[in-house]
Amino acid sequence: MNFNQFLATSLLLMTSGLTFPLVTVAQNPPASTFQPGPWQPIARVDTQRPVGVKIINQTDILLDYDLTANVNASPVQINPGEPATLKTVRIPAYILINRSVSTSEFPTYSLIYAVSVDENNMVTVTVTKGGNDSPGYSTLNINRQGAIFAY
């Protein structure tokens, strides 16, 4: 038996014991291994459609927001009780929302984001003040797959 015949026979014998997995269909709702908690998306957008973001300042302080990739602009201020809207957001997006630097009040609180997405693919972020005993947020991330995270 020459080398080529030996190689062909060996490959045939090795692959004859292989089996191929069956195709499975994705489960809806998600698999039973899903556990609510950190690092789970809080909402999702459709990345095939334009995405807008509306930030509502429900605090009594000035807030600043900015996109991390927005190198030519300064943070934009949002007055207490006012909204700010970004009409079209490029995905992925990291939106920083913080207490305004011009606010002299020493922060003894954290900022809490409540996030929802409507049928028009508009993300609404309602910002409120939380206690200093609970961790707050400073960044809203919309990743390439449309998952939204706050941290």
NORDA-V955186 format. One record per backbone hydrogen bond with DSSP energy under -0.5 kcal/mol. NH is the residue of the N-H (numbers start at 1). CO is the residue of the C=O. Records with the same first field share a line. If there is no record, write none. Layout:
NH: CO, CO
This chain:
6: 2
7: 3
8: 4
9: 5
10: 6
11: 7
12: 8
13: 9
14: 10
15: 11
16: 12
17: 13, 14
18: 15
34: 31
40: 37
42: 148
43: 148
45: 146
47: 45
49: 46
52: 121
53: 86
54: 123
55: 84
56: 54, 125
57: 55, 82
58: 56, 127
63: 78
64: 98
65: 76
66: 96
68: 94
70: 67
71: 69
73: 70
76: 65
78: 63
81: 57
82: 79
84: 55
86: 53
87: 85
89: 51
92: 142
93: 142
95: 140
96: 66, 94
97: 138
98: 64
100: 62
103: 100
104: 102
108: 106
110: 130
112: 128
114: 126
115: 113
116: 124
118: 122
121: 118
123: 52, 121
124: 116, 122
125: 54, 123
126: 114, 124
127: 56, 125
128: 112, 126
130: 110
132: 108
134: 131
137: 111
140: 95
141: 149
142: 93
143: 141, 147
146: 143
148: 43
149: 141
151: 139
